[in-house]
Amino acid sequence: MWELIRANKRKSFILVSLMGTVLLLLGYLIGEAYLPNGGFGGMAVAFIIWIFLALLSYYSGDSLLLMASRAKEVSREVHPQLFNVVEEMKIASNLPKMPKVYIIDEEAPNAFATGRNPDKCAVAVTAGLLSRLNRDELQGVIAHEVGHITNRDVMFVTMAGVMLGAIVLISQIFLRSLFFSSQSSRRYRSRSNEGGGQLQLILMVVAVVFAILAPIMAQLLYFALSRRREYLADATSARLTRYPEGLASALEKISNSNVEMQSANKATAPMYIVNPFVTIHNKLSSWSSTHPPTEERIRILRNMVHGANYIDYQDAFSKVRGKLSAIIPSSGLNDKERIDIRGAGLSEAGVDAKKQKRNLGDLMATLNKYAFISCACGLKMKVPPEFKEPNVKCPRCGKINQVPPAEIIAAAAAASGDIKIK
């Protein structure tokens, strides 16, 4: 495992270094375009901007990402099964600490992991995911996210994302400064009179072209980094759970959802297990997507018929791709341990659409601090936190029930017969 992580780090370092080269070259060209011999000053400014964003990301990136996604940290009482599955995968992967558990108040099914290292990490899943998946499927998703943590993906993807953001920011500032400033034309005319204007004009044209192309090149490198890590996390999930079908079935359900994710954006999209924008824009080009094609990922997992180790994933990957494409580092393929695929767990019976919707509403109400009140007649009511009255009347039997204060609001109750009080 450690050899696999080291190999993963080396390849990621190469990609991030290429992005760094694009960043510094962009700074150099912009510096030279504005001032004679100002290239190294431009590189220094670009480097300082990246360092500032990197430090912000390192110390606060996980908090900012969770905040942007409207994720809420939850206790075991809110969803015991989710906590149990996270604990199982923490033990199976030898993580030093239990990841914090967050639920996103979203109907669209999806999940992501964040954190700068295995000691400071978190797993976030949407309420829609929890309402749709059985235990085996949920275990496959959590194992995938834990795989990102153990493979040190989260930190590298975050840092690469920050570098991409720095490149885009510098490019946009430079290009907009040309559109909204008339000083440049006067500057060039002045320099032309001094005999150096032609060279400066050429440098400006080169800088403009590179400012347009740099974000595209950096984005392609970033997407390549993200896609490779999704395959590796899928392989890790199959290895940890010993049940590739669990993740395959989960990916199928997630990709078949037509619910748009409200809290996702272009910056957070690469962090999710499935690109949250695929359902909106249909299939994306493999070059311009943050994730491999979901259908391909599913086929690879379902072709793991002989075992659940990394070498079995590599064999399935090559079979689906139709060529000997190496996705697992050679150090991972040296692990010859046989890992047999287990059978399916004892899942709960299929949940009908009506009950599934009720379960989703229940969980979302819990996340939003609704009070759950059980009346003597058997009716369970959900009271929103903004309800200020001390008592509420049961709509079924008319009995007056006391509303508990916010600090003692109970966790979600059984779904049947629940009514929301407006």
N, C-alpha and C positions, 0 to 999 in steps of 0.2 A: 504493500500500500504506500509506504513512504517513498519508494522508488518511483511509483506512478505519480505521486504528488510532485516530486522533484522534476520529473520529465515534463509534467504539465506546466510547472512554473517556468521552465526554460523556454518552451515554445511561446508561452504567454509573454515572457520578457522580450522575446524577439519582436512580436507584434506591437507591443507597447513602445519598444524602442523605435520602430518604424514610424509610429504615430508621433513620437517625440521629435524625430527628424523633420517630419512635415511641419510641426509646430515651430521649431527653431528656424527652419528655412523661410517660413511665412513671415516671422518676425524680422529676419534679416532683410528680405526683399522690401518689406514695408519701410523699414528704417532707411535703406538706401534710396528708396523712391522719394522720401520726404527730405532727407538731408544727405549731402555728400559725405561718404565715409560713416554714415549713421547705421550701417548694417548690424554691427555688434551691439550697439545700443538698442536696436529693435529686438535682437535676440534676447537681450537681458530683460527687457520689458515683458516679452512673451513668456519667458521663464518665470518671472516674478508673478505674473497673473496665474500661471499654472500652479505654482507652489501655493499661492493663497487659496485657490479653489481646492487643491489636493488636501491641504491641512483642514480646511472646512469640511471636506468630505470624510477625512479620516476620523475626525473627532465628533462630527455631528451628522455624517451622511446617513447612518441608519435611522436616526431620529427624524431627519428631514424627509426621508423616503417614506417612512411609516406615517408621518403627518400628512404628506402629500396624498397618500393612498387612503387616508381617513381610517386607518387601522386602529383598533382598540385592544389593549392588552386585557386578557381575560383570565379568570381563575379556573381551577379544575371543575368547580361546581357548575359553571356555565355549559361546558361540554366535556364530560368525563372521558368519552371515547377518544376525542382528539388528543387530550393530554396523555392517555394511555399509549396511543400510537406514537406520539412524539417521544415518550420515555423509552419505548421499545427500540426505536431507531437510534436514539441516543446511546443506548447500551450496545446495540449491534455494531455501531460505527466507532465505538470507543471515544466519543466526544467527551472532553473533560468536564463540561457543564451542560446542564439542561437548557436548551434554547428557550427564550421567552416565547410565549404563544400569543398571537394576535389574530383577531377575526376582523375582516373588512365588511362593512355594512353594504354589500353589493349582491344583487341577485345573479349576476353573471358568475359562472364557476371559474376559478383560477386560484393561483397561489404563487408565492415567491419567498425567498430567504434573503436575509440581509445581516450585516455585521462585519466588523473588520477582522475578526479571527474567531476560532472555535470557542474561545473563552467569553466572547461578547457577541452573541448572535441571536437571531430571532427568526421564527417561521410565521408567516402570515397566510391565512386562507380566507376565501370569501364565504359568506353565509350561504351563497348559492351552491358552492362546492360541497359544503357539509350536508346540504339538504338532498343532494343528488347521488352521492357516492356511497357504496357499501364499505364495510371495514377493509376488505382487501384492496379496493381501489384507493381508499384514503391512505392506506399504508404505503401503496406504491407512490403516491404523490409526495407524501412526507419524506419517504426514503430518497426520492429525487432531490428534494430541497436540502436534506441533510447531506446528500452527495455533493451539492454545490459548496456546502460549508467545509466538509472534510477535504475536498479537492482544492480548497483555497480559491474557489472561483469568485466568490462574492467580492473580495477585496480587489482582485485584478480587474474584474468587470467594472467595478465602481471607479477605480483609478483611470481605466481606459475611457470610461464615460466622461469623467471630469476633463481628461485631456481633449476629448472630442468637443466638449462644451467650450473649452478655452479656445480651440481653433475656430469654432463657429463664432464665438464672441468677438475675437480679434478681427476675423474677416468681415463681420457685419459692421463693426465700428469703423474699419478702414473704408469699406465701400460706401457707407452712408456719409462719411465725412467728405467724400468726393462729390456726392450728389447735393449736399446741403451747404457746401462752402464754395465761395467764388474766389477764395484766396489762392487756390492752386493755380488757376490760369494766370493770374498776375505774377505768381512766383516763377512759373516757367518762362514767361516773357522776359522777366528780369534776368533770369539765369541765361536765357538765350542770348541776350545782349552781351553777357560776359563770356560767351563762347562754350559754356558747358551744358546748355539747355537740351541739346539733342540726346546726349547720353542719359540725362535725367528723365527725359520723356520716355525713352526706351525702357528704363528701369521702372517707371510708373506703369507702363503698359504690361510689362512682365509681372509686376506686383499685383495688378488688377486681375490678370488671368489666373495667377496662382491663388489669389484670395477667393476666386470662384471655384477653382478645382480642389483646393486643399480640404475643405469640409467634405467633399465627395470622396476623396481618397481616404481620408481619416475614417469616414463612416463605413466604407467598404472593409477596412481593416478591423474596425470595431465589430461589424457584423460577422466577419470571419471568426473572430475571437469568441463571440457569443454562440454561434452555431456549433462550433466544435465542443464547447463546454456542455451544451444541451445533450449531445450524444453521450459524452462521458458520464453525465449525471444520470441518464437513462440506464447506462451499463451498471453504475453503482447501485441504483435502485433495484435492478434485477438481482444483483449479488446480495444486497442486504436483506431483501424480502424472500429470496429464493422462489419468487412467483412473478415472472415477467408479465403474465396476463393481467395482473392487478393494475399495473401502470398502463398497459395497452388499453384496457377497458376504460380507465379514467380519462386518458387522452382522447379517446373516441367520444365520450360524453361531453368533455370540455369543448372539443372542436365542433361538435354538432349543435352547440348552444347558439341561438340567434339573439341572445340578450347582449346589448352593448354595455361595455364596462365604462361607467361614468368617471371613475377616479383615475384611470390610466392616462398617461401621456407619452410622448415620444421618448422622454428621458427615462421613464420607469418601465416602458414596454419590454426591454431586453431582460428584465429581472423575473418576469413571469414565466411559468412553466409552458404556457402556450401564448403566442403573440395575441394580445387582446384586441388588435385591430384587424385580424384576418377576417373575422366575420363581417366587418364593415366593408373592407376593400377586396373581399374575396381572396383568391390566392395571390401571394406576392412573388415576385421574381426571387429565385434563390440567391441572387447577388444582392438584392435590396431588402432582404428579410433578416430580422434579428434571430430567427429560429429556423431550423431545418423544417421541411414539409412534415406536418403532423402525420399524414398518411404513411409516409416513409418510416417515421419513428415507430408507428404502430406495427407495420409489417416486419421491421427488424426484431422487435420484441416477440412477436408471434412466431418468428422463425427460430427462436431459441428453444429448440426441442430436446437437445441433448444435455443441457446443464445451464447453470446460472452464473458461471464465472466470467471474467473479462474475456477470456479466449473464446467462450461460446458466443458472447456478444459480437466479437470481431468476426467470427465465422458467419453469423447471421447478417452482419453489416455487409460483408463482401458478397454474400449470396444475393441480397436485395439489390445492391448496387451493380451486380453483374461483373464486377472486376475486383481485383485484390487491392482495395482501398484501405490503407492503414488509418484507423481512427484511434485505436488503443496504443499508447506508447509501448515499445518493446519490453520495458520493465514490467508492465502489467501482464503481458503475454507470457512472461516467464513463470508466472504463478500457475502451476499445474494442478493445484488442488481441485478435486472434483466436488462440485456443489450441485447436488441433485435438486431438481425442481419439485417443490412440495405441491400438495393438492390444494384446492380452494378451501377457504375457511368456511365455517358455519355462518353464512351471512343471513341477515334478516330477510324475511319474505319481501318480494317486490312491493314498493310503496306506490299506491295509486297517485295520480296527479293532484287530486284534491287534498289528500293528506300531506303530500310533499309541499304544496303551496302553504298549507297551514303550519307545517314545521318550519319553513323558511320565515314566515311572519313571526312565529314564536321566538326564533333565535334573534331576528332583527330587533324585536321589541326588547329582549333582554339586553342586547348591546346598547340600546338607547335608554336604558334605565327605567323601563316601564315597571310599575308595581303589578304583581300578579295576586289577585284576590280571589279566594275560593268562597263561594256562598254556600250556605247550608243546603240549598236545593241542588247542589252539584255543579252549578254553572261557575266557570272560571273566567274572570274578567281581567283585562289589561288596562291599566290606568297610566296615561303618559305623565312624565315628570312635571310638565307645566300645569297639570290639574291641581288647583290650590285648595279645593274644598276638603274638609276633614273627613267627610263621609261620602259614600256613593250608593245610589239605590240600584238594587239588582233588577235588571229589565225583565227577568223571568218571574220572580216571586214577589218583588216589591220590597224585600227586606233591606234595611239600611245597614251597610257594611262600613267599618272604619278603614280609612286609607292609611297604610303605614308610612312613616317618614322615610325619606330617601335613603338614609343610611342603613335601613333594615329591609330594603326591597329584596324580595326573594328572587332566586334564579328562576329560569323558565319552568313553568309547570307543564303538565300533560296537555297536548294540543286540543283534544276533543272538546268541543263546545265553547271555545274561548271567544270572548267578545271584547272589542276595544271600546273604551269610553271616550267620547270626544269632549 
